[in-house]
Amino acid sequence: MDENMLIKAIDIITERILTPVLYMYEDEAVEFICFCDTNISIEELRETERAVYTELGVNVEILDIREFDESDRWDIIVSSRLVYAANELIKMAFEQAMLADLEKRTNIRNEILKRYDETGTYYAN
């Protein structure tokens, strides 16, 4: 996908989907990962994918970052290309929130492992 096509794809996506950030990952397919309103339906995401295809002739997949677990979310932020941010402050707040989620998940995992080491069980009494 060249830069002009990318700009058009971003315009189509952000016109239809309210998202403060949009990441793009290209491998075998072009994936756009957004943080969309929880009220948006899967059908609306698919309609937006079809609109991008109709306009540009490129198959894309649009995913909500919340479909991934915390470590995958952080990997998306680190390894994908940020192609849209409403503004720098929102981007930073979003990234900090995703990092906080990852840290919380890591702390819970460490507590469970510590409990197992101390009691021989993963379950709390």
C-alpha positions in Angstrom: 0.0 0.0 0.0 1.6 3.3 -1.1 1.4 6.5 1.0 -1.5 8.0 -1.1 -3.6 4.8 -0.7 -2.7 4.8 3.0 -3.9 8.4 3.4 -7.2 7.5 1.7 -7.6 4.4 3.8 -7.1 6.4 7.0 -9.6 8.9 5.9 -12.2 6.2 5.1 -11.6 4.5 8.4 -11.6 7.6 10.7 -14.7 9.0 8.9 -16.6 5.8 9.8 -15.0 4.7 13.1 -14.3 7.0 16.0 -10.8 6.1 17.2 -8.1 8.1 18.9 -5.4 6.0 17.4 -4.9 3.8 14.4 -2.1 1.3 13.9 -1.2 -0.5 10.7 0.5 -3.9 10.4 1.4 -5.3 7.1 2.4 -8.9 6.6 0.5 -11.2 4.4 -2.5 -8.9 4.8 -3.0 -5.3 5.7 -4.4 -4.9 9.2 -5.6 -1.7 10.8 -5.9 -1.9 14.6 -8.0 0.8 16.3 -9.4 1.5 19.7 -13.0 2.0 18.8 -16.2 2.8 20.7 -17.7 -0.2 22.4 -21.0 0.5 20.6 -19.5 -0.2 17.2 -20.6 -3.5 15.7 -18.6 -6.0 13.9 -20.8 -5.4 10.9 -19.8 -1.7 10.9 -16.1 -2.7 10.9 -16.8 -5.1 8.0 -18.6 -2.4 6.1 -15.7 -0.1 6.5 -13.3 -2.8 5.2 -15.6 -3.1 2.2 -15.5 0.7 1.7 -11.7 0.6 1.7 -11.7 -2.2 -0.8 -14.3 -0.5 -3.1 -12.3 2.8 -3.0 -8.8 1.4 -3.2 -9.0 -2.2 -4.3 -7.1 -3.3 -1.2 -8.3 -6.0 1.2 -7.9 -4.8 4.7 -8.9 -6.2 8.1 -9.9 -3.8 10.8 -9.6 -5.0 14.4 -10.3 -3.5 17.8 -7.2 -3.6 20.0 -9.3 -4.8 22.9 -9.7 -8.2 21.0 -6.1 -8.9 22.0 -4.6 -9.6 25.5 -2.4 -7.1 27.3 0.9 -8.4 26.0 -0.3 -8.5 22.4 -1.7 -5.0 22.7 1.7 -3.7 23.8 3.4 -5.6 21.0 1.0 -3.9 18.5 2.0 -0.5 19.9 5.7 -1.3 19.7 5.9 -3.2 16.4 3.1 -1.7 14.3 3.1 1.5 12.5 1.1 4.3 14.1 -0.7 5.9 11.1 -3.2 8.1 12.9 -3.5 9.8 16.3 -6.1 12.4 17.1 -3.3 14.3 18.8 -0.1 13.6 20.7 -1.6 13.9 24.2 -4.3 11.3 23.4 -1.7 9.0 21.8 0.5 9.2 24.9 -2.4 8.7 27.3 -3.5 5.6 25.3 -0.1 4.1 25.3 0.3 4.7 29.0 -3.0 3.0 29.6 -2.0 0.0 27.6 1.3 -0.2 29.5 -0.5 0.1 32.8 -2.8 -2.8 31.8 0.3 -4.9 30.9 1.9 -4.1 34.2 -1.3 -5.0 36.1 -1.5 -8.3 34.3 2.2 -9.1 35.0 1.7 -8.3 38.7 -1.3 -10.6 38.9 0.7 -13.4 37.3 3.6 -12.9 39.6 1.3 -13.0 42.7 -0.2 -16.3 41.5 3.3 -17.8 41.0 4.4 -16.5 44.4 1.3 -18.0 46.0 2.1 -21.4 44.3 5.7 -21.3 45.6 4.5 -20.5 49.1 1.4 -22.8 49.4 1.7 -25.3 46.6 -1.5 -24.1 45.0 -2.5 -21.4 42.6 -5.8 -20.8 44.4 -6.3 -18.4 47.3 -7.6 -19.9 50.5 
